[in-house]
């Protein structure tokens, strides 16, 4: 499946994004653009993660979770570290259950 992302976006988070269904990809990209474009550290649907071993910030998009950090050198730039699917109390990232 072709993802259609720029190379700069296809890090760990990008590979996870490409594994999602097309509708889920669109939902994540729309949410990131809409909710994180201007103030990536202030939004009602985002929170600092309880365990910062995965990422300092988490954006909730329905059952999807986008884990990211804000680039220290460019505050308008976020680095998506992982994208997971929340199923009850379980978090699945790239087919593996992650304990946070």
N, CA, C and O of each residue as an XYZ file, in Angstrom:
400
protein
N       0.841     -1.169      0.000
C       0.000      0.000      0.000
C       0.887      1.233      0.000
O       1.815      1.333      0.803
N       0.615      2.146     -0.871
C       1.374      3.398     -0.917
C       0.800      4.354      0.115
O      -0.416      4.488      0.257
N       1.697      5.012      0.827
C       1.247      5.872      1.922
C       1.040      7.316      1.486
O       0.142      7.979      2.005
N       1.829      7.820      0.562
C       1.662      9.185      0.108
C       2.202     10.231      1.062
O       1.809     11.395      0.980
N       3.091      9.850      1.963
C       3.689     10.812      2.885
C       5.023     11.280      2.347
O       5.690     10.573      1.591
N       5.404     12.483      2.748
C       6.729     12.966      2.392
C       7.761     12.171      3.177
O       7.462     11.670      4.261
N       8.968     12.051      2.645
C      10.023     11.292      3.317
C      10.287     11.794      4.723
O      10.601     11.003      5.612
N      10.163     13.109      4.942
C      10.450     13.650      6.260
C       9.442     13.193      7.301
O       9.710     13.299      8.498
N       8.292     12.689      6.877
C       7.261     12.243      7.800
C       7.336     10.738      8.042
O       6.781     10.245      9.023
N       8.003     10.015      7.176
C       7.979      8.558      7.251
C       9.068      7.977      8.151
O       9.829      7.107      7.726
N       9.141      8.449      9.375
C      10.000      7.831     10.373
C       9.231      6.683     10.998
O       8.429      6.041     10.320
N       9.453      6.414     12.263
C       8.741      5.342     12.954
C       7.243      5.579     12.895
O       6.484      4.663     12.578
N       6.805      6.800     13.196
C       5.383      7.116     13.143
C       4.816      6.961     11.753
O       3.684      6.505     11.596
N       5.582      7.332     10.735
C       5.132      7.216      9.352
C       4.915      5.781      8.929
O       3.936      5.468      8.252
N       5.830      4.901      9.327
C       5.637      3.492      8.998
C       4.389      2.951      9.682
O       3.656      2.158      9.091
N       4.137      3.369     10.924
C       2.932      2.944     11.622
C       1.702      3.511     10.925
O       0.702      2.808     10.782
N       1.753      4.760     10.492
C       0.647      5.375      9.783
C       0.328      4.592      8.517
O      -0.842      4.367      8.206
N       1.338      4.183      7.798
C       1.128      3.459      6.553
C       0.494      2.090      6.780
O      -0.056      1.504      5.848
N       0.562      1.580      7.991
C      -0.048      0.288      8.299
C      -1.535      0.409      8.624
O      -2.239     -0.599      8.696
N      -2.013      1.630      8.820
C      -3.424      1.849      9.120
C      -4.254      1.808      7.842
O      -3.728      1.952      6.738
N      -5.545      1.610      8.009
C      -6.462      1.671      6.878
C      -6.512      3.108      6.363
O      -6.199      4.048      7.095
N      -6.903      3.270      5.114
C      -6.917      4.600      4.476
C      -7.755      5.600      5.269
O      -7.346      6.750      5.425
N      -8.902      5.192      5.766
C      -9.762      6.104      6.534
C      -9.061      6.533      7.826
O      -9.122      7.700      8.213
N      -8.390      5.574      8.496
C      -7.665      5.890      9.729
C      -6.509      6.849      9.442
O      -6.251      7.771     10.216
N      -5.816      6.624      8.323
C      -4.727      7.530      7.935
C      -5.259      8.950      7.764
O      -4.669      9.910      8.260
N      -6.376      9.069      7.058
C      -6.965     10.383      6.816
C      -7.387     11.034      8.129
O      -7.187     12.234      8.316
N      -7.973     10.250      9.043
C      -8.395     10.794     10.335
C      -7.202     11.327     11.122
O      -7.268     12.409     11.705
N      -6.108     10.559     11.136
C      -4.910     10.980     11.869
C      -4.321     12.245     11.248
O      -4.020     13.202     11.961
N      -4.157     12.255      9.939
C      -3.571     13.420      9.274
C      -4.437     14.663      9.468
O      -3.915     15.752      9.710
N      -5.760     14.505      9.362
C      -6.662     15.635      9.571
C      -6.560     16.157     11.001
O      -6.514     17.368     11.214
N      -6.524     15.259     11.978
C      -6.453     15.663     13.382
C      -5.139     16.369     13.690
O      -5.120     17.374     14.401
N      -4.041     15.842     13.154
C      -2.739     16.472     13.385
C      -2.734     17.872     12.787
O      -2.293     18.822     13.435
N      -3.218     18.007     11.561
C      -3.253     19.327     10.920
C      -4.165     20.290     11.673
O      -3.798     21.440     11.917
N      -5.351     19.819     12.039
C      -6.339     20.685     12.669
C      -5.973     21.033     14.112
O      -6.079     22.190     14.517
N      -5.549     20.045     14.880
C      -5.383     20.243     16.313
C      -3.976     20.627     16.743
O      -3.801     21.209     17.814
N      -2.977     20.316     15.941
C      -1.605     20.573     16.375
C      -0.879     21.616     15.539
O       0.265     21.956     15.842
N      -1.510     22.125     14.506
C      -0.834     23.018     13.577
C      -0.296     24.274     14.250
O       0.832     24.677     13.969
N      -1.062     24.898     15.121
C      -0.641     26.183     15.673
C      -0.088     26.092     17.085
O       0.871     26.791     17.414
N      -0.670     25.243     17.927
C      -0.200     25.119     19.305
C      -0.136     23.648     19.685
O      -1.068     23.127     20.297
N       0.945     22.976     19.333
C       1.026     21.537     19.563
C       1.083     21.133     21.033
O       0.988     19.947     21.347
N       1.235     22.093     21.931
C       1.293     21.754     23.353
C       0.018     22.141     24.101
O      -0.061     21.974     25.318
N      -0.991     22.664     23.370
C      -2.227     23.079     24.031
C      -3.429     22.678     23.197
O      -3.707     23.280     22.160
N      -4.143     21.652     23.659
C      -5.333     21.209     22.955
C      -6.152     20.325     23.883
O      -5.584     19.594     24.694
N      -7.460     20.378     23.780
C      -8.325     19.609     24.668
C      -8.234     18.106     24.428
O      -8.532     17.324     25.331
N      -7.833     17.690     23.241
C      -7.794     16.256     22.941
C      -6.386     15.683     23.039
O      -6.125     14.594     22.529
N      -5.497     16.387     23.676
C      -4.149     15.878     23.823
C      -3.773     15.914     25.295
O      -4.396     16.622     26.085
N      -2.778     15.167     25.651
C      -2.344     15.117     27.036
C      -0.901     14.662     27.097
O      -0.377     14.047     26.169
N      -0.274     14.983     28.214
C       1.052     14.412     28.414
C       0.833     12.956     28.761
O      -0.143     12.621     29.433
N       1.708     12.096     28.324
C       1.537     10.679     28.591
C       1.929     10.372     30.029
O       2.859     10.966     30.576
N       1.206      9.438     30.630
C       1.497      9.054     32.011
C       2.907      8.476     32.107
O       3.657      8.776     33.036
N       3.243      7.654     31.140
C       4.590      7.102     31.088
C       5.284      7.737     29.894
O       4.942      7.439     28.750
N       6.237      8.590     30.141
C       6.873      9.304     29.048
C       7.935      8.466     28.341
O       8.732      9.000     27.570
N       7.953      7.162     28.596
C       8.911      6.317     27.892
C       8.547      6.173     26.416
O       9.419      5.922     25.584
N       7.268      6.330     26.087
C       6.842      6.215     24.691
C       6.947      7.557     23.969
O       7.491      7.626     22.867
N       6.434      8.612     24.576
C       6.487      9.964     23.998
C       6.012     10.957     25.042
O       5.243     10.599     25.935
N       6.457     12.192     24.941
C       6.005     13.188     25.913
C       4.538     13.598     25.739
O       3.895     14.014     26.702
N       4.006     13.481     24.512
C       2.645     13.933     24.235
C       1.852     12.875     23.494
O       2.405     12.078     22.736
N       0.539     12.880     23.725
C      -0.379     11.929     23.093
C      -1.587     12.709     22.584
O      -2.175     13.503     23.318
N      -1.949     12.482     21.335
C      -3.151     13.060     20.746
C      -4.153     11.931     20.540
O      -3.834     10.921     19.912
N      -5.363     12.101     21.067
C      -6.408     11.083     20.914
C      -7.247     11.403     19.681
O      -7.757     12.513     19.524
N      -7.377     10.404     18.814
C      -8.175     10.538     17.595
C      -9.090      9.323     17.545
O      -8.757      8.323     16.909
N     -10.235      9.399     18.207
C     -11.105      8.230     18.335
C     -10.371      7.134     19.098
O      -9.882      7.369     20.203
N     -10.291      5.954     18.523
C      -9.574      4.849     19.175
C      -8.073      4.882     18.859
O      -7.314      4.059     19.371
N      -7.651      5.818     18.029
C      -6.238      5.930     17.669
C      -5.518      6.857     18.637
O      -6.112      7.797     19.165
N      -4.243      6.591     18.867
C      -3.405      7.435     19.710
C      -2.156      7.803     18.920
O      -1.456      6.930     18.407
N      -1.884      9.093     18.827
C      -0.701      9.595     18.127
C       0.274     10.071     19.200
O      -0.026     11.007     19.941
N       1.426      9.438     19.285
C       2.440      9.795     20.275
C       3.485     10.652     19.586
O       4.042     10.261     18.561
N       3.751     11.827     20.153
C       4.641     12.763     19.482
C       5.440     13.583     20.473
O       5.172     13.595     21.674
N       6.435     14.269     19.925
C       7.220     15.236     20.673
C       7.298     16.501     19.832
O       7.154     16.456     18.610
N       7.526     17.618     20.489
C       7.690     18.885     19.793
C       9.177     19.117     19.620
O       9.951     18.988     20.569
N       9.570     19.457     18.411
C      10.978     19.692     18.106
C      11.452     20.922     18.881
O      10.865     21.997     18.755
N      12.503     20.772     19.677
C      13.012     21.868     20.493
C      13.525     23.040     19.671
O      13.381     24.191     20.083
N      14.118     22.768     18.521
C      14.658     23.831     17.677
C      13.599     24.563     16.888
O      13.769     25.739     16.565
N      12.501     23.882     16.571
C      11.414     24.479     15.795
C      10.095     24.140     16.477
O       9.545     23.065     16.238
N       9.575     25.026     17.315
C       8.370     24.714     18.081
C       7.131     24.443     17.235
O       6.145     23.910     17.744
N       7.165     24.802     15.947
C       6.029     24.511     15.069
C       6.138     23.126     14.437
O       5.245     22.718     13.695
N       7.211     22.404     14.717
C       7.448     21.095     14.117
C       7.259     20.008     15.159
O       7.853     20.060     16.235
N       6.417     19.010     14.833
C       6.275     17.871     15.726
C       6.888     16.645     15.070
O       6.913     16.519     13.845
N       7.379     15.751     15.904
C       7.902     14.471     15.441
C       6.964     13.384     15.947
O       6.864     13.154     17.152
N       6.275     12.714     15.023
C       5.390     11.623     15.406
C       6.275     10.412     15.665
O       7.014      9.964     14.788
N       6.186      9.889     16.892
C       7.038      8.771     17.286
C       6.342      7.427     17.101
O       6.994      6.421     16.824
N       5.031      7.409     17.252
C       4.279      6.161     17.085
C       2.801      6.488     16.974
O       2.341      7.529     17.442
N       2.064      5.577     16.345
C       0.610      5.671     16.262
C       0.065      4.316     16.679
O       0.464      3.281     16.144
N      -0.848      4.332     17.635
C      -1.393      3.076     18.136
C      -2.904      3.059     18.095
O      -3.553      4.081     17.871
N      -3.451      1.874     18.315
C      -4.892      1.678     18.392
C      -5.215      1.236     19.812
O      -4.662      0.255     20.307
N      -6.104      1.958     20.456
C      -6.502      1.658     21.820
C      -7.702      0.729     21.769
O      -8.722      1.064     21.167
N      -7.589     -0.441     22.399
C      -8.679     -1.413     22.478
C      -8.900     -1.733     23.942
O      -8.191     -2.554     24.523
N      -9.892     -1.077     24.537
C     -10.113     -1.233     25.977
C      -8.925     -0.647     26.723
O      -8.599      0.529     26.559
N      -8.284     -1.465     27.538
C      -7.108     -0.996     28.270
C      -5.811     -1.360     27.556
O      -4.724     -1.135     28.087
N      -5.922     -1.919     26.357
C      -4.740     -2.337     25.598
C      -4.392     -1.300     24.538
O      -5.274     -0.657     23.969
N      -3.097     -1.147     24.281
C      -2.611     -0.267     23.223
C      -1.803     -1.119     22.254
O      -0.843     -1.780     22.651
N      -2.193     -1.102     20.986
C      -1.524     -1.888     19.950
C      -0.795     -0.928     19.013
O      -1.407     -0.041     18.418
N       0.525     -1.118     18.888
C       1.334     -0.330     17.970
C       2.087     -1.296     17.071
O       2.832     -2.150     17.551
N       1.890     -1.158     15.769
C       2.549     -2.003     14.770
C       2.352     -3.490     15.081
O       3.271     -4.298     14.950
N       1.126     -3.827     15.496
C       0.792     -5.229     15.733
C       1.245     -5.790     17.076
O       1.017     -6.965     17.364
N       1.890     -4.955     17.906
C       2.368     -5.434     19.204
C       1.668     -4.674     20.327
O       1.433     -3.470     20.227
N       1.342     -5.393     21.392
C       0.734     -4.735     22.546
C       1.827     -4.014     23.330
O       2.873     -4.587     23.635
N       1.567     -2.757     23.646
C       2.518     -1.922     24.367
C       1.950     -1.639     25.748
O       0.787     -1.260     25.881
N       2.762     -1.821     26.765
C       2.350     -1.521     28.144
C       2.851     -0.136     28.508
O       4.051      0.134     28.486
N       1.906      0.741     28.846
C       2.306      2.096     29.237
C       1.792      2.400     30.632
O       2.021      3.493     31.150
